[in-house]
Amino acid sequence: MAYKEYLFSGIAVGAVVAGGLWYAANTMQISSFVGTAEASAPAVSPPAPTVEVFPAEVREITDWDEFTGRFEAVDEVLIQARVSGHLDKVHFASGQIVNEGDLLFSIDPRPYQALLSESEAHLAEAQAAAKLSQSELERAELLHEQGHISQSILDTRRQNAAIAEASIASAKAAIERARLDLEFTQIHAPVTGRISDDFINEGNLVSAGSGSAALTSIVSINPIHFVFDVTEQQYLEYMRLNKDIGFRGIAGDLPVEIKLTGGADFEHSGQIDFVDNRLDAGTGTLRGQAVLENKNGLLVPGMFGRMRLAAETDANGIVIPEKAINSDQATKFVWVVNANGTITRRDVVLHDRHDGLRAVEGLEAGEQVVVSGLHMVAAGAKVQVRNSSDTETTEVALR
């Protein structure tokens, strides 16, 4: 019985060992087959990333110098009384547009009417006295010819007649002065523009003279001035760039564009009409002035704005989208795709914006700059390109 158990155990162990050897041999054959298959299969590369590109465009571009300034009225007048008296009437509404010659204020005219009447009476008196003096002179000349009066008496009569004529002239001048004072009780607008409120109300006593309080003020509306300051460095730079024309402000040859505070565009155009004749020694700046149309009255004296003046024009300027521009500390650069679909880095110099595009130096016309998918590119990488204005993808041969 023990012998049989021993025999059966041996047979079982042998079967197990044989099975293990068979499994190991077959496993090695399978592994060898798989390894051979893997070694013989070609490697598959991932597809090149697709990026959007924009061809660098050639345009006529203008570089601008920009200045901050403020608007000022061409005419700004303080209205003051030229005669003293009680203010009878205000003939305008505060803030309205008034035209040259419109009646603004009335001062009580009665004292000046009385002075005019008095002056006219003095004239009549002087004329009567002159008539009498002339008669006495004629009589004296006749008596002198007959030898009845002396030469001294005749001279006295001539003197009296001359004094009487001078009195007439004086009386006429007094009448003219009184008439002017009477006219000055009616205060009219000297210019067309927008008027402020009445600084002195009806019923108050107003005084004449340069030191007296103003009654109101008027500022003209159209046209309007824009006043700005140019630094000495900016002035010299402009002269270097424009040696042929210089800073010809007074000739009105230099067009300007102005945008208001918070505005997006330079929508107001004008031209320089004045440049001061010297720099301010205290600030080192030169004062300039542009004139603009203001038909709708939008521009108000005292408003600030930003003015740009054409400094240099390039007929073959290169422009690209702003989103294509990258920064490496202080250096600006773009990614360029060449004909082989290879990415290269190109440093550029930025200039002004033009119609939503940025003018740059460092690119040639037609070069493809990456505008989308920038996170997938690096120098030397291969890409597929899609024009930013199209939806089709153009594959570049990978080499």
Buried (B, 14 or more C-beta within 10 A) or exposed (E): EEEEEEEEEEEEEEEEEEEEEEEEEEEEEEEEEEEEEEEEEEEEEEEBBBBBBBBBBBBEBBBBBBBEBEBBBBBEBEBBBBBBBBBBEBBBEEEEEBEEEBBBBBBBBEBBBEBBEEBBEBBEEBBEBBEEBBEBBEEBEEBBEEEEBEEEEBEBBBEBBEEBBEBBEBBBEBBEEBBEBBBBBBBBBBBBBBBBEBBBEEEEEBEBEEEBEBBBBBBBBBBBBBBBBBBEEBBEBBEEBBEEEEBEBEEBEBEBBBBBEEEEEBEBEBBBBBBBEEBEEEEEBBBBBBBBEBEEEEBEBEBEBBBBBBBBEBEEBBBBBEBBBBEEEEEBBBBBBEEEBBBBBBEBEEBBEBEEBBBBEBBEEEBBBBBBBBEBBEEEBBBBBBBBEEEEEEEBEEE
